[in-house]
Structures are given as C-alpha cells and as structure tokens.
Amino acid sequence: MLEALKRIQSKLRFFYGISHRAESIYGLLARMYREPLLAAEKAADPRALTPYGFTAYSQTDEDGIFQEIFRRIGTTNRTLIDFGCAEGVENNTTYLILTGWRGLWMDGDPAGIRKCRQDFRRQIEAGRLLLKQAFITRENINGLIREAGLPEEIDILSIDIDGNDYWVWEAIDCVSPRVVAIEYNATFRPPAQVVQVYEPQYRPNYSNSYGASLKALECLGARKGYSLAGCSFSGVNAFFVRNDLVKDLFSPPFTAEHHYREAHYDAFVRGYSRHRKAIGSYEVFE
C-alpha cells in the first residue's frame, strides 16, 4: 500500500511539473503576442494607457495602468475604495496597499474578508486598511462608504462586483474619486448601450450575462463628470479620469469606440512566474 501511494505521489509531482512548464511556455507566447501590439500602439499614441499595463497582484494588467495614470496626474492622499476585493491576493488595488496607499476594502464573502484580515494584519494594525464585510447594493453603498470616515476626495474607486457595477457607480454621490476603475462586459461592442437589469440580491453566474457594456459606462461616466481614458488589454476593466484632471494627458476621443478592447482573458497567465501570489510582511520607505 505504501509503495502504491509513493508511485501515485511521484506521478502527481510529474504532472504538476508539466503543468507549470506549460503555463510558463504559454505565458511567454502570450507576451510575444501582446508586446509587439502594445509597442506599436505606444509609438502611434504615447497618451494611450493600455501599453503601460503590467500585473503584480492584479488579475491582468491593471497594476501598470494605475501606475501610469498617477504618474501623469499625480496623487493627493493616496486613498482608495475597492469593493469586490475577494481574498485580496489578486485584485486591482493590492499592489497599491502593499506599496503605501491606504483605504477601504469591502466584499460580501465572509471567508474572503477573514482571509484578508489574516494576510493584511500589518496594514490593518497600521491603520492603512479598513475591511468591511457587506453585500453591496445601490441602496446601501453611500452609507457603507460614509461609515469608513474617508475624505470626500479620494484617488481611486475600484468597482468589481460582477453584476450591478453600473447601478452602484451611478448611486455613489458621497465621494469624489479622481480615478474610477470598473469592469465592463466586452461581449457588447460599441455603440451598444447594454446594462444588466438591477437585482439587489444578484449573485454572479460566471457566464457572459453580467454588468454593462463599455458604451453604457462611457455615457454614465460623462453624466458623472468623467472621461473614459482607456481599458485593460484583457478587455476586463475600464478606467475613467475626472474631467478636471484629463487636460491633454490621455488619448482622445474619450469614447467606447476609441478605447474598446475585446475580451482576451487568457492574455495573462496567473502565477506565470511560478511563484503563487501571496501577501508577505514588508516595510515601505517613502
């Protein structure tokens, strides 16, 4: 019996090694496909955002896009709000929290918030991260934000709840973020304005039936005083910059027709470097 278990363990190690090699090869091929396209875009228009993307803790290239946006417009208080943070290991603002930003994370999953409390204990104890377990709706979002006691002007609002994102952003009126990142449904291309019917208790079904089209979000952003400045290469997140900050720093026109990216969910490989993503203990020197 023991020998049989050892043989099974040996085979599992073998297949585990093959899967990691395949992932690394796939990651290199994805980069070989991605980088020439982005280099050409950057050469054609240096104000485009997508070519500056990279992934550290974000699911795809959002880490690099945030970094480039704030290189251009500067920061104020380096404060953020991120709801839909899950376990915090792989989301839009983890890299920022680990590099000295502060803010509020919210998620409806109690297990995810418990994991965040474990992994981000240092940041929580230092007063740089506030966690709240709550199921987000357009009815409760302003109250939840006010309870956190954050300043009215923040640098980032990141919305990722896989469903009612449009309706929740529309409802927020208690803060004035300088930058908004929000997921869009790339299934619906411009000029289609499509928005999921609002359901307060909606739960994601992980199909392509969710959220809002980029054009619908562009129009909502315009009503709220924001310009669509770019999208992630993967066709997942759209980035909006408040109109008073846009100037000539981003690529016009600020329309879905100009900035739309189709879905390339496999253009980035999770764990590509063979090191699983984890939250360590770091000191940040300013």
N, C-alpha and C positions, 0 to 999 in steps of 0.2 A: 504493500500500500504506500509506504514511504517513498519507494523508488518511483512509483507511478506519479505521485504528487510532484516529485522533483522533475520528472520529464515534462509534466504539464507546465510547471513554473519556467523551465528552460524554453519551452515553445512560446509561452506568453512574452518572455523577455525578447525573444527573436522578433516576434510580430510587432511588439512595442517599438523596437529599434527601427524596423522597416517603416512604420507609420511616421516616426519622427523624421527619418530621411526623406520620405515622400513629401512631408509638409515643408521641409526646408527647400527641396527642389521646386515645389510649387510656388513657394514664396519668392524664390529667385526669378522664376519665369514671370510671375506677376509683376515684379519690379521691372524686368526687361520690357514688358509690355507698357507699363504705366509711365516710366520715366521719360522716354522719348516724346510721348504725347504731351506730358506736362512741360517739358523743356521748350517745346515748340509754342505752347500757349503762353509761357512766361516771356519768351522772346517777342511774341506778337503783341502782348499787352502786359507790361510789368505790374499793372494795377490789379490784374486778376488774382483772386485769392487761392484758388484750387491748387496751383503748382507749389504752394508753400506748405502743404499738409504733411504731417508725419504722425505716426502713432507711438505713444509711450504707454499710456493706460487707456486711452480711448479705444472704442471698438475698431474704428478705422483711422481717418486722418485728421480728426477734429483737434487734437492737441496742437498740431502745427498751424492750423488755420487760426485758432485763438491767439497763438503767439504772434502771428503776423499781423492780425488786426490790431493788437495792442502795441505792437512796435510802431504802427502808423498813427494811432490816435492817442497813445499814452493811456495810463491808468489814473484813477483817482484814489479810491480807498481799497482797491483790490478785494472787493467784497462781491460775493456771488450767491445766487439761489439756484439750486438744482433739484428738481423733483422728478422722480423716476430713477433714483440713484442705485436701486437694487442693493447688491452687497458692497458696492463701492470700489471693487477691484478693477472694473472695466467700465468706466463711464466718462462723460465729457469733461468733468472738472476734477477728477482725482489728481492728475498731474499738477494742476494749479494748487490744490490744497497741500500737496506734498512739497511744493516749492514756495510756500509762504503766504498764499492767499487765505482768506477766511470766508465763512459763510454758513448757509443753511442748506442741509440736505433733507429731503423728505421722500418717503416711499410707503406704499400701503402694505408691504410684506413684513410681518413682524420678524421672521427669520433673517431677512436681509438686513434689517436695522440692527438686530443683535450682532450679526457678523461685523457690521460697520463699527459698532461700539467696541468690539474686541480689537479690530485691526487698527482703528484710528484713535486709540486711547490717548496717545500723546497729544494729538491735535485737539481732542475734546478737552483734556485737562488743561491745555494751554489757552483755552478759550477761543480757539480759531475755528472750531467746527461745532455746529449745533445740529443735532439729529432729532427728527420728529417722525414717528410712525403715524401715518394718516393716509386714508384713501382720498385722493384729490378729486374735487368736483368744482364746477364753476361757482357753485353756491358757497363753498367753504374756503376757497383759495385765498381771498383777501384777508379773512380772519386769521388763517394759519400764518400768513406772512407777517401780519401786524404783531402777532404774539411773539415773534422772534426778536422784535426790537431792533431791527436793522435800519440803517439810514434810508431815506427816501430814494436817493440816487445810489444805485449800485452799478458795478461794472458789467456783470453778466447775469442774465436769466437763461437757464437751460431747461427746456421742456421736453420730456421723453416719457410719456405715459401710454404710448402705443394705442391711441384711440381718440380721446376727447381733447387732444392737444390744442386744436384750433379754438374750441369753445372756452377752454381755460385761459388761453392767452387773451382772448377777446375780453374776458371778465376782469382781468387784473388791472386795477387802477390805483393801487396803494404804493407802488414803487415806480421809479423811472429808470429802467436799465439802459445803459449805454449800448449794450450789445445783447441781442436775443438769438439763441440757437434753438431750433425747433425741427423735429422730424417731419418730413413730408412723404407723401405716397407717390413714388415715381411711376406707378402704373398709369397715372393720368397725366398726360403731357399738356403743355400749354397749347391752346388757350383755355383748356377745360378747367372750369372752376367747380370742383367737386369736394364736398365736405361730408364726412360721416354724420349721420343723424345723431343728435345728442342723446346719450343714455347715461344718466347719473351713475349707475352701477355697472357700467360696461367693463367687461374683462376681455383682454386680448385673446383672439382665437388663432393667432400666428398664421393667418392667411394674408392675401394681399387686399383684404377688405378692412381698411382701417384709416383713420386720420383724414388728411386733407391734401389736395393737390397743391403743387407749388404756386400755381397762379392764384388759387384761393388765398393762400398765405401772403402772397405779394400784395394783394388788394387789402387784406386785413392789416398788414404792416403799414401800408400807405395811410389808412384811416387812423392808425395809432401814432403816426409820425416817424415811421422807419422805412429805410430803403433796403431792398434786397441786394446785398453786397457780394454774395457768392454761395456756392454749395460744395459739399464734400465730393470728392471723386467717386465715392461709392454710391452716390445718389441717395443718401440717407438724411443728412442734416442740411438745413438752410440757415444762413447767417444774415441777420439784419442789424444794421447800424443806425442809430438815431440820427435823424436828418441834420441836426446842428453839427454833427461830427464828420459827415461824409466828405464835404469840400470836394477836392479833386483827387482824393486818396484811393478811390475804388473804381472799378471798371463799369462805365455806363454803357447802355441804359440799364437801369436797376429793375429789370423786368424778368419774369419767369422765362420768357422766350430767349433771353440772352444768357441766363445763368443756369438753366435747367441741366441736370446731369441724370442720365438714365441709371437704373439700378445696376451696380457692379458689386454686389455684396461679397463676392469671392476675390475681390481685387487686393484684399489684405488678409493675411493669414494670422489667426490668433495664436499666440505663443510661438511666432515664427522663429524667434531666436533660440528656441529650445528651452528657455527659462520660463516657467509658468509665471504669470503675473501675481505678485504678492506685495503686501504693504510691509515695509521694514521700518526700522527706527532711524530717523535722520535728524540732523540739525541743519537748519537753514541759516546761512550767513548773508546778511544784507550788505 
